[in-house]
Amino acid sequence: MAAARFTAAQVLEQIFLSQSNDDSEPEEESEEDVSSEEEKEKGEAEEADTAGPETDEGQKDSEGCDLRLDTSDEEVDDEEYNDDDDEEVDDEEYNDDDDDEDDDEIIENVQRLEQIELEDEDEEEEKEEEEEDKTFISKDGKIKWSSAAFRNGEEARNVPLSPLSAQGPTEYAAAQAVDFESTFRMFVTPAVERIVLENTNLEGSRKLGSAWKGMDEVDLRAYLGLLILSGVYRSRGEAVASLWDAESGRAIFRATMSLKLFHAYSKLLRFDDRQTRPARRATDKLAAVREVWDAWVERLPSLYDPGPNVTVDEQLVPFRGRCSFRQYMPSKPAKYGLKFWVACDAKSSYAWKMQLYTGKPGGGGGGGGGGGEKRASEKKQGQRVMLDVTEGLAGPRNVTCDNFFTSYELGQRLLRRELTMLGTVRKNKPELPPALLSVKGRSAFSSAFAFTPSTVLVSYVPKKNKNVILMSTLHSAATAADDSWVAVPRLQKSRQSDDRGRVASAQRSLAVRDLQEGVAPSQSALRRGRPVQSRRTPRPVQAAEPPEAPSTPGTDGPAPAQQLHRSCGPART
């Protein structure tokens, strides 16, 4: 039995030796050694069986050892020290999958750290946004402005500028405008003509008595036509007698009516009864033309539907005659004249509704000319005028105005009419927050925004230490593109700018001619500052030939002057 155990120990040593010498000895040799040892072990076991008789399960040998137990121990040892099991354990211990798992864990940890860093950055950004979302209180303490735009259902309903179903001439105007005369009669209606004819003939009979022959519709239209034609010919400042001159005048004036009759109409033309005017003038400064003015102004909205953008502004019509409400505006080209407030279509410049300013209230009636009622005070005049000239304007439309009209209260009132507002704001308005008025530390071309649920306020710095305040109920975000702002049309074109344009055009023509003729720059009249003179022999100026008069039916020659007069105006002597 001792030999058998010794043999098992030898087998164990051989196993460990074989494992330690795996790198130097081939695997085939180790397998052969193991097989030879197994054969030796089997031979020794057979010799032990022949040396003594087999014992039963309960018998023992001379040394008191149970042979069956020893064999079981040998089997257990063989199982415990099996070479294949050791190789499997070694394979598990030195497997590359463990290294891959470790790498995956490292990558996961790095990704987790990166995610934590991103979350920290987001939290910092949110904190910065919260710090930036400041609240501004207006000067009067009634309005709370926010530095962040309202969103997620908190934003008030702003009116979208969707395409309008109808814009341009109305159906009535399109049906009535057949020719020039019918178009003219849509503005100067028969009712207006009747008012003018009645009061003019009444004044003529009072002044001239039986010598007054009366004015009819043809005479009135001829007189108005000559006034319009003199404007077409740019005859401002020109003597009236020169228009009727036989050599330098216009033949159409002489053919229409005599100069004497034109002066008589200009002197006696009336729009009201002069005897009842003082009583009406006590409450209305526009009493002399009130009836005709109201009839004409009420006619304008019925002939044209404005587009989505409407402009409201003032216009000074040049006038230096005697008038109690003549205005002096040094910033305007004409400086003296009558001031109108006009609501115009931004695209076509059509005057949709007008209002004449007749001076401060008191001592002569309404301050805006929109009605004859007397106003005790004219506070919030810009708001009152805006609401008057946009009365009846259906939304959705946007109204652009200047700082005379713009206010927060006006924007809210226009929103109730489905009209948005866009305009500059005066810095003394109580609804403005002081934070947007400050320009300290702000760079040029920077913008600061403030919001309420329905209004956007922008403080823009065009240059250092100067800002412009803009208020809008049309926009809702802190962004503005070039095409999102409404272009404001000019209601009045300066005649002085026209003169400058003609002079500049003449100078350009002369410069081109100098280049074509090879004149040196030092010899040019433009560079020497001389007045522009022609270097060529001037051509004789030929007088413009008068237009041919229409032929009399049944004859080949021109119609007599009296018949021409009846076609376009009177020609009495």
Buried (B, 14 or more C-beta within 10 A) or exposed (E): BEEBBEBBEEBBEBBEEBEEEEEEEEEEEBEEBBEEBEEEBEEBBEEEEEEEEEEEEEEEEEEEBBBBEBEEBBEEBBEEBEBEEBEEEEEEEEEEEEEEEEEEEEEEEEEEEEEEEEEEEEEEEEEEEEEEEEEBEBBEEEBEBBBBBBEEEEBEEBBEBEEBEEBBBBEEBEEBBEEEEEEBBBEBEEEBBEBBBBBBBBBBBEEEEEEBBEBEEBBBBBBBBBEEBBEEEEBEEEEBEEBBEEEEBBBBBBBBBBBEBBEBBEEBBBBBEEEEBEEBBEEBBBBBBBBBBBBBBEBBBEBBBBBBBBBBBBBBEBEEEEBEBBBEEEEBBBEBBBBBBBBBBBBBEBBBBBBBBBBEBEEBBBBBBBBBEBBEEBEEBBBBBBBBBBEEBEBBBBBBBBBBBBBBEBBBBBBEBEBBBBBBBEEEBEBBBEBBBEBEEBEEEEBBBBBBEBBBBBBBBEEEEEBBBBBBBBBBEBEBEEEEBBEBBEBBEEEEEEEEEEEEEEEEEBBEBBEEEEBEEEEBBBEEEEEEEEEEEEEEEEEEEEEEBEEEEEEEEBBEBEBBBEEBBBBEE
